Amino acid sequence: MNIPNELKYTKDHEWVKIDGDIATVGITDFAQGELGDIVYVEIETEGEEIERGEVFGTVEAVKTVSDLFMPLSGTVEEVNSELEAAPEMVNEDPYEKGWMIKIKISNQSEVDDLLSADAYKEVIGG
């Protein structure tokens, strides 16, 4: 299982890449594996300010639909539009091509609450 050390994680199985005040967000390799083949990603929150822990979209797999939770409070600056035509990129490359949103972080102190790769491995029993 791929859990890159340079990323941060949430207990809800999102990964976060911090670059200044911008955070790129997606779901982890573990999450995409648990969901199975992803057939649709719905994110209609571009331009909205959303609090940490609130839903920013959904991901639909063959057998289930799962909410996507904001790992940090902020404004959704960009949505990966390529996922509309190719949602399987989340399965194939969850940390690069399968990213979901970019947010402008409104509360930098929340970054400290994210999990390290090692802490996330403990959450998933790795």
Sine and cosine of phi, psi and omega as CSV:
sin_phi,cos_phi,sin_psi,cos_psi,sin_omega,cos_omega
0.00,0.00,0.66,-0.75,-0.08,-1.00
-0.99,-0.11,0.90,-0.45,0.06,-1.00
-0.72,-0.69,1.00,0.07,-0.07,-1.00
-0.85,0.52,0.72,-0.70,-0.04,-1.00
-0.92,0.38,-0.44,0.90,-0.09,-1.00
-0.98,0.19,-0.13,0.99,-0.01,-1.00
-0.99,-0.12,0.27,-0.96,0.13,-0.99
-0.95,-0.32,0.29,-0.96,-0.11,-0.99
-0.64,-0.77,0.28,-0.96,0.11,-0.99
-0.85,-0.53,0.29,-0.96,0.06,-1.00
-0.93,0.36,-0.27,0.96,0.04,-1.00
-1.00,0.03,0.16,0.99,0.11,-0.99
0.96,0.29,0.51,0.86,0.20,-0.98
-0.99,-0.14,0.51,-0.86,0.15,-0.99
-0.95,-0.31,0.44,-0.90,-0.06,-1.00
-0.67,-0.74,0.79,-0.61,0.10,-1.00
-0.93,-0.36,0.88,-0.47,-0.05,-1.00
-1.00,-0.06,0.78,-0.63,0.08,-1.00
-0.68,-0.73,1.00,0.01,-0.08,-1.00
0.93,0.37,-0.86,-0.52,0.01,-1.00
-0.98,-0.21,0.24,0.97,0.05,-1.00
-0.93,-0.38,0.72,-0.69,0.05,-1.00
-0.86,-0.51,0.79,-0.62,0.12,-0.99
-1.00,-0.08,0.69,-0.73,-0.15,-0.99
-0.77,-0.64,0.62,-0.79,0.13,-0.99
-0.43,-0.90,-0.14,-0.99,0.08,-1.00
-0.97,-0.23,0.46,-0.89,-0.11,-0.99
-0.97,0.25,0.25,-0.97,0.08,-1.00
-0.85,0.53,-0.65,0.76,0.04,-1.00
-0.87,0.50,-0.73,0.69,-0.05,-1.00
-0.89,0.45,-0.72,0.69,-0.02,-1.00
-0.91,0.42,-0.55,0.84,0.04,-1.00
-0.92,0.39,-0.62,0.78,0.04,-1.00
-0.93,0.36,-0.62,0.79,-0.03,-1.00
-0.95,0.31,-0.56,0.83,-0.09,-1.00
1.00,0.04,-0.37,-0.93,-0.09,-1.00
-0.90,0.43,0.89,-0.46,-0.01,-1.00
-1.00,0.10,0.79,-0.61,-0.08,-1.00
-0.94,-0.35,-0.26,0.96,-0.04,-1.00
-0.33,-0.94,0.68,-0.74,0.11,-0.99
-0.85,-0.53,0.85,-0.53,-0.01,-1.00
-0.90,-0.44,0.91,-0.41,0.05,-1.00
-0.70,-0.72,0.94,-0.33,-0.04,-1.00
-0.87,-0.49,0.56,0.83,-0.11,-0.99
-0.92,-0.39,0.22,0.98,-0.01,-1.00
-0.85,0.53,0.74,-0.67,-0.01,-1.00
1.00,0.03,-0.15,0.99,-0.03,-1.00
-1.00,-0.03,0.54,-0.84,0.13,-0.99
-1.00,-0.07,0.81,-0.58,-0.10,-0.99
-0.77,-0.64,0.66,-0.75,0.00,-1.00
-0.98,0.19,0.46,-0.89,0.08,-1.00
-0.82,0.58,0.71,-0.71,0.04,-1.00
1.00,-0.04,-0.25,0.97,0.03,-1.00
-0.99,0.12,0.35,-0.94,-0.02,-1.00
-0.97,0.23,0.75,-0.66,0.08,-1.00
-0.94,-0.35,-0.12,0.99,0.01,-1.00
0.10,-0.99,-0.14,-0.99,0.05,-1.00
-0.67,-0.74,0.41,-0.91,0.10,-0.99
-0.83,-0.56,0.75,-0.66,-0.05,-1.00
-0.92,-0.39,0.81,-0.58,0.09,-1.00
-0.95,-0.31,0.03,-1.00,-0.07,-1.00
-0.83,0.55,-0.64,0.77,-0.12,-0.99
-0.93,-0.37,-0.04,1.00,-0.10,-0.99
-0.40,-0.92,0.34,-0.94,0.15,-0.99
-0.86,-0.51,0.72,-0.69,-0.05,-1.00
-0.80,-0.61,0.69,-0.72,0.07,-1.00
-0.95,0.30,0.48,-0.87,0.09,-1.00
-0.94,-0.33,0.80,-0.60,-0.10,-1.00
-0.96,-0.29,0.66,-0.75,0.05,-1.00
-0.91,0.42,0.83,-0.57,0.02,-1.00
-0.98,0.18,-0.37,0.93,-0.02,-1.00
-0.58,-0.82,0.50,-0.86,0.10,-0.99
-0.94,0.34,0.64,-0.77,0.02,-1.00
0.22,-0.98,-0.06,-1.00,0.00,-1.00
-0.98,-0.20,0.75,-0.66,0.05,-1.00
-0.96,0.30,0.96,-0.29,-0.08,-1.00
-1.00,0.07,-0.54,0.84,-0.10,-1.00
-0.47,-0.88,0.60,-0.80,0.10,-1.00
-0.89,-0.46,0.64,-0.76,0.02,-1.00
-0.95,0.30,1.00,-0.09,-0.07,-1.00
-0.92,0.39,-0.34,0.94,0.01,-1.00
-0.92,0.40,-0.37,0.93,-0.02,-1.00
-0.94,0.34,-0.37,0.93,0.01,-1.00
-0.88,0.47,-0.70,0.72,-0.01,-1.00
-1.00,0.03,-0.40,0.92,-0.09,-1.00
-0.67,-0.74,0.92,0.40,-0.02,-1.00
-0.89,0.45,-0.34,0.94,0.00,-1.00
-0.91,0.42,-0.25,0.97,0.06,-1.00
-0.87,0.49,-0.46,0.89,0.05,-1.00
-0.91,0.42,-0.61,0.79,0.06,-1.00
-0.96,0.29,-0.68,0.73,-0.13,-0.99
-0.97,0.24,-0.58,0.82,-0.12,-0.99
-0.48,-0.88,0.92,0.39,-0.14,-0.99
-0.87,0.49,-0.43,0.90,-0.09,-1.00
-0.99,-0.12,-0.15,0.99,-0.01,-1.00
-0.84,-0.55,-1.00,0.08,-0.05,-1.00
-0.92,0.40,-0.41,0.91,-0.06,-1.00
-1.00,0.00,0.23,0.97,0.05,-1.00
-0.86,0.51,0.41,-0.91,-0.10,-0.99
-0.93,-0.36,-0.78,0.62,-0.02,-1.00
-0.64,-0.77,0.34,-0.94,0.21,-0.98
-0.87,-0.50,0.76,-0.65,-0.02,-1.00
-0.85,-0.53,0.54,-0.84,0.15,-0.99
-1.00,-0.01,0.91,-0.41,-0.10,-1.00
-0.93,0.37,0.77,-0.63,0.02,-1.00
-0.99,-0.14,-0.29,0.96,-0.01,-1.00
-0.66,-0.75,1.00,-0.06,-0.06,-1.00
-0.86,0.51,-0.46,0.89,-0.04,-1.00
-0.91,0.42,-0.39,0.92,0.02,-1.00
-0.92,0.39,-0.40,0.92,0.01,-1.00
-0.85,0.53,-0.58,0.82,-0.02,-1.00
-0.90,0.43,-0.35,0.94,-0.03,-1.00
-1.00,0.08,-0.18,0.98,0.02,-1.00
-0.95,0.32,0.39,-0.92,-0.04,-1.00
-1.00,0.05,0.57,-0.82,0.17,-0.99
-0.97,0.25,0.18,-0.98,0.05,-1.00
-0.85,0.53,-0.68,0.73,-0.01,-1.00
-0.90,0.43,-0.66,0.75,0.02,-1.00
-0.91,0.40,-0.61,0.79,0.03,-1.00
-0.92,0.40,-0.62,0.78,0.05,-1.00
-0.85,0.53,-0.61,0.79,0.05,-1.00
-0.91,0.42,-0.64,0.77,0.01,-1.00
-0.86,0.51,-0.66,0.75,-0.07,-1.00
-1.00,-0.07,0.11,0.99,0.05,-1.00
0.96,0.28,0.52,0.86,-0.06,-1.00
-1.00,-0.06,0.00,0.00,0.00,0.00
